[in-house]
Amino acid sequence: MKIIIFHGFLFTYIIYLHGFIFLKKFLRIKEIKNFYETSLIGLIITIIFAQFLNFFIPLNDDLLVFNIILLTIYTFFFNKILIQSFKVNFKILIILVLISLVNIYGSGFSDDINHYHYSYIANSDVNNFIWGNSFLHPLYGTASSWLIGHSYFNFNQFRLQDIHVLNGIIFFLVLGCFLSELFLNNKKKFYYPILFSLILFILLKYTRLKEFGIDRPSTLLFCFLIYYYCKYFLNPNKKELDINFIIILLSSIFVFSIKIIYLPILIFPLIIFYRYKSKLLINDLRYLIVLLPICVFIFKNLLGTGCVIYPLASTCIEYISWSNFTGAKELSLSAEIFNKSWYSYSGDLSEENYIKNFSWLNTWFERGKVEILELFLTTMLVASIAFVLYDLKSKKIYSTNVYFKDLKIILLSIIILSTILFFFKNPVIRMNHFTIISLMILIISLFFRFDISKHKRNFITIVIAIGLIFNLSKNIKRIHGIDFLNDPYEMISEKIEIQKKKNLSDFTYYIGWYGDAPISSYEINDKKFKKVLIFDILY
C-alpha cells in the first residue's frame, strides 16, 4: 500500500505541474482550471511529449527522476502561485483517494498484458522507438499512446504495480471533475443530468481496473470531452474560446491516438470549429501545439510500420525498407475474423465468407449476449434514474440553445459513424462503450429541465453515495479474496515464466510475457537489423 500511495502521489504531482505549466505559461490562461481538469490536461500533454522523447531516448527511470528534480526546483521558486491555484474540496478528495486506492489494491491484470502490452512497455523502457516494430509483433504497430503513458509512469522495479496506479489516477481525475462540478458549483447548470449520468455509469460499470487495458482510459477521456464541452461551450467564454478549443482538439487527437477506432470522436473539434470559425481563424502561435500530437501520431505509424495509419494497407509506403504492407493486410483481416467471433463458429462457411453479409451476427450475439445485456441494462438504469431525479422535460429556453443543439449533432454523428465501424469492422463491445454513452446522453439531452428541488438534490447525493459504495464493496470483496495481500508478482506466480531477452544480431528486444497468448512467440528470423546513429531499424 505504501508504494501505491507514494507513486500515486508522485505521478499526480508530475501531471498536475505539467498541466499547470502548460496552461499558465504556454496557453497563457488567466484563471487556472481546477485541480482535476489541470491534471487531466497535464496527463495528456505528458504522454504526448513522452512519445516524442521516445523517438530519441528510452523512457527509463532516469528520465522520470530527472523530471521530478526539475519540477521540485520549479515548485521551490513558484510555491506561492501553486498554492493559490490549488483549489480542491477535501471531502471529495478523500472519497476519491479511498475508492481509487481500493481499486488499485484489489486489481488483477488486463487480458492483453501477456499478449503485447507488457512487452511493449518494457521495450519503450529500454529502447528508443524501434523502427519497423510491427515485425516484432503485429500489434506493436497499433500500439496505443496509453502504453507509452505506462512506460513513462513506472519505476522498473514496480512496473506491474505502476500499471494499476496510472489506471487508478485517470479514474480518480475524471470522477473528480464530475463530482466537483456537480456538488461545488453554486450556480446549478442545466447539463447536470449529463454529469450525474456519467458518474453513475462509471461507478456501476467500471468497477475493475483489470478490465481497463487501453479501452477504459480512452472511454473515460471521452466522458471528459463531454464534460468539458458542456462546461465551456454551452455558455462559452469568448475571451478564452481559442484556449478551450485547443484543449478539446488536443484531447480528441490524444483519444484517437490511444486507438484508431475512436476516429468518430474527432467530430468534437470539427463541429466546434465550424460553429466558431470566424473567431478561431486567427494568427496565434499557440495553435502550433496541435502539430505535436499530429506529427507524433504520423511518425509513430510511419517509423513503426511504414504506414500512415496501420493496419490500413492502402496507407502503407511499400518502398520504405521497414514497411509492413503484408502485415497490415494480414492483421486487418485476422482482426476482423477474430472480432466477429469466428472461433466460436461451428458451421461450414470459410473465414472469408463468414465475415461477409452479416453471416457472423448470430454467432457473435450468442457469444456476447450476456455482456450486451449487462451494458444495456446498466445504461437504461442510469438513464431512468436521471429522468426520475431530474424531472427531465423539455424547456424552451434550453431547447433553442444553439450550442446545446451542437452537442446533440456531435453525439448523433458519433453514434452513426461508430455504428458503421462497429458492424463492418470492429464489433467488440468493450471498445465501443463511447457509442453507448453517446446514445445515453443523447436520449437524456432530448428532455431537459434543470429545476431540482432540495428533496431531489438530497436523493441525487444518496444515489451517488450508493454507486460509490457499490464500487467500493466489489473491490473490497476482491481484496478479501486475496487475503488482503497486494503483490502483483504473486498474483501471477503460477503462470509467470522468467522473461527472456531475445536478440536479433546485436539488437535486444522483448516479446510476449507469460503463458500462451496469440502471436506472443512471433518469429522474426527472416528480418534484418541495422543501427543508424541512435535508431534501431528492423527491415
C-alpha positions, 0 to 999 in steps of 0.5 A, spaced: 500 500 500 505 504 501 508 504 494 501 505 491 500 511 495 507 514 494 507 513 486 500 515 486 502 521 489 508 522 485 505 521 478 499 526 480 504 531 482 508 530 475 501 531 471 498 536 475 505 541 474 505 539 467 498 541 466 499 547 470 505 549 466 502 548 460 496 552 461 499 558 465 505 559 461 504 556 454 496 557 453 497 563 457 490 562 461 488 567 466 484 563 471 487 556 472 482 550 471 481 546 477 485 541 480 482 535 476 481 538 469 489 541 470 491 534 471 487 531 466 490 536 461 497 535 464 496 527 463 495 528 456 500 533 454 505 528 458 504 522 454 504 526 448 511 529 449 513 522 452 512 519 445 516 524 442 522 523 447 521 516 445 523 517 438 530 519 441 531 516 448 528 510 452 523 512 457 527 509 463 527 511 470 532 516 469 528 520 465 522 520 470 527 522 476 530 527 472 523 530 471 521 530 478 528 534 480 526 539 475 519 540 477 521 540 485 526 546 483 520 549 479 515 548 485 521 551 490 521 558 486 513 558 484 510 555 491 506 561 492 502 561 485 501 553 486 498 554 492 493 559 490 491 555 484 490 549 488 483 549 489 480 542 491 474 540 496 477 535 501 471 531 502 471 529 495 478 528 495 478 523 500 472 519 497 476 519 491 483 517 494 479 511 498 475 508 492 481 509 487 486 506 492 481 500 493 481 499 486 488 499 485 489 494 491 484 489 489 486 489 481 488 483 477 491 484 470 488 486 463 487 480 458 492 483 453 498 484 458 501 477 456 499 478 449 503 485 447 502 490 452 507 488 457 512 487 452 511 493 449 512 497 455 518 494 457 521 495 450 519 503 450 523 502 457 529 500 454 529 502 447 528 508 443 522 507 438 524 501 434 523 502 427 519 497 423 516 494 430 510 491 427 515 485 425 516 484 432 509 483 433 503 485 429 500 489 434 506 493 436 504 497 430 497 499 433 500 500 439 496 505 443 499 512 446 496 509 453 502 504 453 507 509 452 503 513 458 505 506 462 512 506 460 513 513 462 509 512 469 513 506 472 519 505 476 522 498 473 522 495 479 514 496 480 512 496 473 506 491 474 504 495 480 505 502 476 500 499 471 494 499 476 496 506 479 496 510 472 489 506 471 487 508 478 489 516 477 485 517 470 479 514 474 480 518 480 481 525 475 475 524 471 470 522 477 473 528 480 471 533 475 464 530 475 463 530 482 466 537 483 462 540 478 456 537 480 456 538 488 461 545 488 458 549 483 453 554 486 450 556 480 446 549 478 447 548 470 442 545 466 447 539 463 447 536 470 443 530 468 449 529 463 454 529 469 450 525 474 449 520 468 456 519 467 458 518 474 453 513 475 455 509 469 462 509 471 461 507 478 456 501 476 460 499 470 467 500 471 468 497 477 475 493 475 481 496 473 483 489 470 478 490 465 481 497 463 487 495 458 487 501 453 479 501 452 477 504 459 482 510 459 480 512 452 472 511 454 473 515 460 477 521 456 471 521 452 466 522 458 471 528 459 470 531 452 463 531 454 464 534 460 468 539 458 464 541 452 458 542 456 462 546 461 465 551 456 461 551 450 454 551 452 455 558 455 462 559 452 467 564 454 469 568 448 475 571 451 478 564 452 474 560 446 481 559 442 484 556 449 478 551 450 478 549 443 485 547 443 484 543 449 478 539 446 482 538 439 488 536 443 484 531 447 480 528 441 487 527 437 490 524 444 483 519 444 484 517 437 491 516 438 490 511 444 486 507 438 484 508 431 477 506 432 475 512 436 476 516 429 468 518 430 470 522 436 474 527 432 467 530 430 468 534 437 473 539 434 470 539 427 463 541 429 466 546 434 470 549 429 465 550 424 460 553 429 466 558 431 470 559 425 470 566 424 473 567 431 478 561 431 481 563 424 486 567 427 494 568 427 496 565 434 502 561 435 499 557 440 495 553 435 502 550 433 501 545 439 496 541 435 502 539 430 505 535 436 500 530 437 499 530 429 506 529 427 507 524 433 501 520 431 504 520 423 511 518 425 509 513 430 505 509 424 510 511 419 517 509 423 513 503 426 510 500 420 511 504 414 504 506 414 500 512 415 495 509 419 496 501 420 493 496 419 490 500 413 494 497 407 492 502 402 496 507 407 502 503 407 509 506 403 511 499 400 518 502 398 520 504 405 525 498 407 521 497 414 514 497 411 509 492 413 504 492 407 503 484 408 502 485 415 497 490 415 493 486 410 494 480 414 492 483 421 486 487 418 483 481 416 485 476 422 482 482 426 476 482 423 475 474 423 477 474 430 472 480 432 466 477 429 467 471 433 469 466 428 472 461 433 466 460 436 463 458 429 461 451 428 458 451 421 461 450 414 462 457 411 470 459 410 473 465 414 472 469 408 465 468 407 463 468 414 465 475 415 461 477 409 453 479 409 452 479 416 453 471 416 457 472 423 451 476 427 448 470 430 454 467 432 457 473 435 450 475 439 450 468 442 457 469 444 456 476 447 449 476 449 450 476 456 455 482 456 450 486 451 445 485 456 449 487 462 451 494 458 444 495 456 441 494 462 446 498 466 445 504 461 437 504 461 438 504 469 442 510 469 438 513 464 431 512 468 434 514 474 436 521 471 429 522 468 426 520 475 431 525 479 431 530 474 424 531 472 427 531 465 422 535 460 423 539 455 424 547 456 424 552 451 429 556 453 434 550 453 431 547 447 433 553 442 440 553 445 444 553 439 450 550 442 446 545 446 443 543 439 451 542 437 452 537 442 446 533 440 449 533 432 456 531 435 453 525 439 448 523 433 454 523 428 458 519 433 453 514 434 452 513 426 459 513 424 461 508 430 455 504 428 458 503 421 465 501 424 462 497 429 458 492 424 463 492 418 469 492 422 470 492 429 464 489 433 467 488 440 463 491 445 468 493 450 471 498 445 465 501 443 462 503 450 463 511 447 457 509 442 453 507 448 454 513 452 453 517 446 446 514 445 445 515 453 446 522 453 443 523 447 436 520 449 437 524 456 439 531 452 432 530 448 428 532 455 431 537 459 429 541 465 434 543 470 429 545 476 431 540 482 428 541 488 432 540 495 428 533 496 431 531 489 438 534 490 438 530 497 436 523 493 441 525 487 447 525 493 444 518 496 444 515 489 451 517 488 453 515 495 450 508 493 454 507 486 460 509 490 459 504 495 457 499 490 464 500 487 467 500 493 464 493 496 466 489 489 473 491 490 473 490 497 470 483 496 476 482 491 481 484 496 478 479 501 479 474 496 486 475 496 487 475 503 488 482 503 495 481 500 497 486 494 503 483 490 502 483 483 508 478 482 504 473 486 498 474 483 501 471 477 506 466 480 503 460 477 503 462 470 509 467 470 515 464 466 522 468 467 522 473 461 527 472 456 531 477 452 531 475 445 536 478 440 536 479 433 544 480 431 546 485 436 539 488 437 535 486 444 528 486 444 522 483 448 516 479 446 510 476 449 510 475 457 507 469 460 503 463 458 500 462 451 497 468 448 496 469 440 502 471 436 506 472 443 512 467 440 512 471 433 518 469 429 522 474 426 528 470 423 527 472 416 528 480 418 534 484 418 537 489 423 541 495 422 543 501 427 543 508 424 546 513 429 541 512 435 535 508 431 534 501 431 531 499 424 528 492 423 527 491 415 
